[in-house]
Amino acid sequence: MEERGEFGPIAGNKMFGALYNKEGLIMAANTRIVHGVAKGIFRAAKDLSAAVIFELAKSECDLKGGYTGLTPQEFSNAVCEIANDVGFGTWALHADHITVKKGTEEELKVVKELISAQIAAGYTSFAIDASFLFDLSGKTTLAELQQNIDVTTELANFIKEKMAGREFGLEVEVGEIGKKDKDGLVLTTVDEATTYITELHKLDIYPQVLAIANGSTHGNIYDAQGNLIEQVS
C-alpha cells in the first residue's frame, strides 16, 4: 500500500462509531469527476470541521476503470493528493456498492480481486451489496436472506483477512434500491433487517452501517404519461 501522506483516509468504523446515539449524518460523495469537485468538498469540510466520505461504486470504478475510467488506485491517488493539498484528514475512502448479483464462484472471484485492489490502494471502508440475492421462494425470512448472509459473510471475512489487523468500516445491504413489485417500491421490513443483522452477528460479522430499501431510487421518476415527478431533496 502506498504512503497516503499526512492527511490520508481514516478507518471508516471510527467515523461511523462517532455517530452512535447522536443526531447527525456524514456526507458520502460519489465524486466521478475528482479534481475540482473533491477539492471543493474538502475545503467546505475543513471550513465546517465536518467529516466526509469519498466513494465510488463497483460499477463506477473497477479494475477496468468502470464507467468513470478510474481504477481504485487512480481514484485513491487523486483523492489523497487533494486531501493533502487542502490539509484535511477527517475523511474515509469507501468502496461503495461492491455488488454481487448471482453469487457464483466465478463472480465472487472477480469481486475478491477488486477488493484486494481496493485494499492495496488504501481504502478504509467497504460496502458489501449482496441484496440482489433474495430468494423469493423462501418460506421464512431467514430462507429468503440466506444467500445474501452467506455471501456477505464470505466477503467480510475476506476483507478482514486482507486488512491484516487494520481497522475498517463495514456496510452491508439487505434491501435492493429501487426494487418494485405490483404494489410499487418494495421497502425493507423490520423483520428482514433484524433477521439479517442477527444472523451476521452469529457469524462474527459486525457491520456499522445497514443499507435498506427505503423508497428511494436512482435518477428521475416519471408517471405513466412520461411526465417528470418532482421529488423532495
Phi and psi in degrees as a GROMACS rama.xvg file:
@    title "Ramachandran Plot"
@    xaxis  label "Phi"
@    yaxis  label "Psi"
@TYPE xy
-72.9133  155.258  GLU-2
-65.4146  131.57  GLU-3
-96.8314  -1.08297  ARG-4
84.9082  179.278  GLY-5
-63.8914  -29.2287  GLU-6
-115.039  42.3572  PHE-7
-72.1017  171.007  GLY-8
-69.1694  150.017  PRO-9
-99.7096  163.707  ILE-10
-62.978  131.236  ALA-11
-61.1912  -32.3728  GLY-12
-63.6348  -31.9427  ASN-13
-67.3286  -39.6349  LYS-14
-67.286  -46.9687  MET-15
-65.6982  -38.5256  PHE-16
-62.3252  -31.0947  GLY-17
-67.1897  -16.5899  ALA-18
-89.5774  -13.099  LEU-19
-54.6424  131.277  TYR-20
60.4123  25.7425  ASN-21
-126.56  150.586  LYS-22
-90.4971  107.036  GLU-23
179.833  176.339  GLY-24
-151.229  164.07  LEU-25
-121.435  128.189  ILE-26
-72.2143  131.233  MET-27
-109.291  121.101  ALA-28
-111.377  118.484  ALA-29
-87.3754  87.7747  ASN-30
-87.7422  85.303  THR-31
-68.8737  -32.5952  ARG-32
-105.568  106.379  ILE-33
-79.366  -58.2914  VAL-34
-66.5721  136.655  HIS-35
92.0669  -62.3471  GLY-36
-65.3917  -52.2878  VAL-37
-62.9586  -37.8147  ALA-38
-63.8823  -40.8126  LYS-39
-63.2286  -40.8859  GLY-40
-65.9253  -44.1115  ILE-41
-61.2413  -42.199  PHE-42
-64.2493  -41.2225  ARG-43
-66.308  -42.5482  ALA-44
-62.0693  -40.148  ALA-45
-65.8174  -43.1451  LYS-46
-61.9799  -35.2102  ASP-47
-97.3416  -1.87643  LEU-48
52.2979  46.4019  SER-49
-113.196  133.755  ALA-50
-69.2147  153.303  ALA-51
-147.89  151.578  VAL-52
-115.556  132.235  ILE-53
-107.914  134.036  PHE-54
-151.876  154.768  GLU-55
-140.775  143.038  LEU-56
-79.7031  165.911  ALA-57
-55.0986  -38.6186  LYS-58
-68.7601  -27.6323  SER-59
-86.0022  -29.9404  GLU-60
-150.204  103.705  CYS-61
-135.309  -167.581  ASP-62
-67.0259  -18.0573  LEU-63
-101.275  0.943744  LYS-64
103.953  -10.7086  GLY-65
55.327  -159.973  GLY-66
-89.4627  1.50229  TYR-67
-93.6272  -15.901  THR-68
83.52  4.75347  GLY-69
-102.829  132.581  LEU-70
-86.4308  165.043  THR-71
-54.3075  -41.1341  PRO-72
-65.7585  -41.2824  GLN-73
-66.609  -41.4129  GLU-74
-64.1211  -47.2439  PHE-75
-59.8914  -47.2329  SER-76
-58.6124  -43.657  ASN-77
-65.5946  -46.8617  ALA-78
-68.018  -41.2245  VAL-79
-63.2111  -39.2978  CYS-80
-60.9474  -42.8904  GLU-81
-69.7348  -39.8932  ILE-82
-58.8158  -42.9144  ALA-83
-71.304  -32.7211  ASN-84
-66.2918  -42.4977  ASP-85
-77.7752  -31.0544  VAL-86
82.8552  48.0247  GLY-87
-135.081  128.022  PHE-88
-120.979  8.9699  GLY-89
-95.4733  72.8744  THR-90
-152.021  158.139  TRP-91
-122.917  151.156  ALA-92
-107.287  109.626  LEU-93
-110.894  132.114  HIS-94
-86.9598  97.4177  ALA-95
-78.0335  144.418  ASP-96
40.6485  67.9875  HIS-97
-77.4402  85.8163  ILE-98
-83.3501  136.174  THR-99
-122.889  120.123  VAL-100
-105.515  -24.4551  LYS-101
-119.627  -30.8937  LYS-102
77.4699  16.7624  GLY-103
-76.3126  161.112  THR-104
-59.864  -39.5617  GLU-105
-64.5129  -44.3371  GLU-106
-64.4889  -43.0433  GLU-107
-64.9305  -32.626  LEU-108
-62.4019  -44.8336  LYS-109
-64.4756  -42.3899  VAL-110
-63.3609  -41.5277  VAL-111
-65.6493  -34.2658  LYS-112
-63.9416  -39.7294  GLU-113
-65.4834  -46.0952  LEU-114
-59.7526  -42.4498  ILE-115
-59.28  -40.8089  SER-116
-67.6476  -38.2162  ALA-117
-64.5903  -42.3649  GLN-118
-65.0798  -43.3613  ILE-119
-62.0792  -28.8276  ALA-120
-84.3614  -3.44294  ALA-121
95.7131  17.1123  GLY-122
-62.8878  145.548  TYR-123
-121.234  6.98338  THR-124
-159.912  148.028  SER-125
-141.499  137.693  PHE-126
-115.377  106.246  ALA-127
-85.9664  119.994  ILE-128
-117.644  91.9473  ASP-129
-108.467  26.1488  ALA-130
-66.8403  -20.0408  SER-131
-67.5197  -21.6952  PHE-132
-85.312  65.2794  LEU-133
-111.604  120.229  PHE-134
-89.3416  100.257  ASP-135
-65.4839  -18.8688  LEU-136
-87.2953  -3.83841  SER-137
-62.666  140.478  GLY-138
-85.4796  -17.569  LYS-139
-132.032  165.745  THR-140
-59.9289  -41.7928  THR-141
-61.7399  -42.264  LEU-142
-63.241  -38.5663  ALA-143
-64.6443  -33.7351  GLU-144
-98.77  -4.10399  LEU-145
-57.4485  -44.4122  GLN-146
-67.2494  -37.8521  GLN-147
-58.7568  -46.6785  ASN-148
-60.8467  -45.4772  ILE-149
-62.409  -47.3497  ASP-150
-68.4827  -42.5977  VAL-151
-59.6871  -42.6704  THR-152
-63.7623  -44.6666  THR-153
-60.7775  -44.9628  GLU-154
-72.575  -36.7306  LEU-155
-63.5708  -41.3299  ALA-156
-66.6291  -34.2475  ASN-157
-63.8214  -43.0245  PHE-158
-62.8004  -45.9078  ILE-159
-53.8959  -47.3814  LYS-160
-62.1451  -46.3523  GLU-161
-71.995  -28.9725  LYS-162
-75.1469  -16.5458  MET-163
50.8159  51.0981  ALA-164
91.988  -11.6438  GLY-165
-76.9498  143.349  ARG-166
-73.2822  153.126  GLU-167
-157.283  160.08  PHE-168
-87.3393  147.778  GLY-169
-135.735  122.347  LEU-170
-114.618  140.066  GLU-171
-128.51  163.439  VAL-172
-133.439  130.786  GLU-173
-113.118  -15.8511  VAL-174
-124.771  128.723  GLY-175
-77.1813  124.176  GLU-176
-66.0406  133.521  ILE-177
77.5295  5.29131  GLY-178
-68.2513  138.599  LYS-179
-127.652  154.852  LYS-180
-129.592  -165.235  ASP-181
-63.8261  -19.6899  LYS-182
-98.5602  0.725067  ASP-183
116.152  -152.765  GLY-184
-64.4312  136.22  LEU-185
-89.9897  126.419  VAL-186
-104.735  144.969  LEU-187
-66.5371  134.444  THR-188
-89.2117  160.77  THR-189
-61.0645  -40.0288  VAL-190
-61.5322  -42.9446  ASP-191
-62.2551  -45.8363  GLU-192
-64.6466  -46.417  ALA-193
-70.2209  -38.373  THR-194
-62.487  -45.1033  THR-195
-59.9108  -52.2845  TYR-196
-68.2686  -39.2632  ILE-197
-59.5586  -44.3354  THR-198
-68.2964  -37.7762  GLU-199
-63.8858  -40.4002  LEU-200
-61.6896  -38.8604  HIS-201
-60.5258  -27.2776  LYS-202
-98.1111  14.5327  LEU-203
66.1103  32.4874  ASP-204
-111.582  120.341  ILE-205
-125.421  83.736  TYR-206
-70.809  153.31  PRO-207
-94.8519  -19.0693  GLN-208
-131.693  134.091  VAL-209
-116.555  119.606  LEU-210
-90.7743  132.111  ALA-211
-127.319  167.621  ILE-212
-88.7212  110.856  ALA-213
-116.489  15.1985  ASN-214
99.1665  -4.74073  GLY-215
-81.9228  158.006  SER-216
-139.392  162.867  THR-217
-87.2931  139.105  HIS-218
81.8645  -168.297  GLY-219
-84.2996  156.387  ASN-220
-119.087  135.523  ILE-221
-123.187  150.18  TYR-222
-82.8756  -177.005  ASP-223
-62.489  -23.2383  ALA-224
-92.0505  2.11264  GLN-225
85.8008  11.9437  GLY-226
-86.2221  138.944  ASN-227
-66.4056  129.552  LEU-228
-92.5782  121.398  ILE-229
-68.8824  143.726  GLU-230
-124.125  152.827  GLN-231
-82.8877  130.407  VAL-232
